[in-house]
Amino acid sequence: MRFQRSCREVTRLVLESQDRELSLADKLALEIHWRVCDGCVRFKRQTDFMRDAMKRWRKYEDTEP
């Protein structure tokens, strides 16, 4: 079980977490990495923002006549 992850691996895990539940080891690896890498924290915030915006947009589309 490896807890140190590269930024590339963290990016992949962030994107995968939107489609599936991550393992406990992966979640811990993300938390550890985010404590030292501001760029990956920023990437996660941006992907969360885009995911939420798309959800709101889909709901808006559904209410149009």
C-alpha positions as CSV (number, residue, x, y, z in Angstrom):
1,M,0.0,0.0,0.0
2,R,1.6,3.2,-1.2
3,F,0.5,6.6,0.3
4,Q,2.9,8.9,-1.6
5,R,1.3,9.7,-5.0
6,S,2.5,11.9,-7.9
7,C,0.4,14.8,-9.0
8,R,-0.6,12.8,-12.1
9,E,-1.9,9.9,-10.0
10,V,-3.8,12.3,-7.7
11,T,-5.4,14.0,-10.8
12,R,-6.5,10.6,-12.0
13,L,-7.9,9.7,-8.6
14,V,-9.8,13.0,-8.3
15,L,-11.5,12.3,-11.6
16,E,-12.2,8.7,-10.8
17,S,-13.7,9.7,-7.5
18,Q,-16.5,11.4,-9.4
19,D,-17.5,8.0,-10.9
20,R,-16.8,5.6,-8.1
21,E,-16.1,5.3,-4.4
22,L,-12.4,5.3,-3.8
23,S,-10.7,2.8,-1.5
24,L,-9.6,3.9,2.0
25,A,-6.0,3.7,0.9
26,D,-6.7,6.0,-2.1
27,K,-8.6,8.5,0.1
28,L,-5.7,8.6,2.6
29,A,-3.2,9.1,-0.2
30,L,-5.2,12.0,-1.5
31,E,-5.5,13.6,1.9
32,I,-1.7,13.3,2.5
33,H,-0.9,14.7,-0.9
34,W,-3.3,17.7,-0.6
35,R,-1.5,18.7,2.6
36,V,1.7,19.4,0.6
37,C,0.5,20.2,-2.9
38,D,-1.5,23.4,-3.4
39,G,-1.8,22.8,-7.2
40,C,-3.7,19.5,-6.7
41,V,-5.9,21.2,-4.1
42,R,-6.7,23.9,-6.7
43,F,-7.4,21.2,-9.3
44,K,-9.9,19.4,-6.9
45,R,-11.7,22.7,-6.2
46,Q,-11.9,23.5,-9.9
47,T,-13.3,20.0,-10.8
48,D,-15.8,20.2,-7.9
49,F,-16.9,23.6,-9.1
50,M,-17.4,22.4,-12.7
51,R,-19.2,19.3,-11.6
52,D,-21.6,21.4,-9.5
53,A,-22.1,23.9,-12.3
54,M,-23.0,21.1,-14.7
55,K,-25.5,19.7,-12.2
56,R,-27.2,23.1,-11.9
57,W,-27.1,23.6,-15.7
58,R,-28.8,20.2,-16.3
59,K,-31.6,21.1,-13.8
60,Y,-32.0,24.4,-15.5
61,E,-32.2,22.7,-18.9
62,D,-34.9,20.3,-17.6
63,T,-37.1,23.2,-16.5
64,E,-37.1,25.1,-19.8
65,P,-40.4,24.7,-21.9
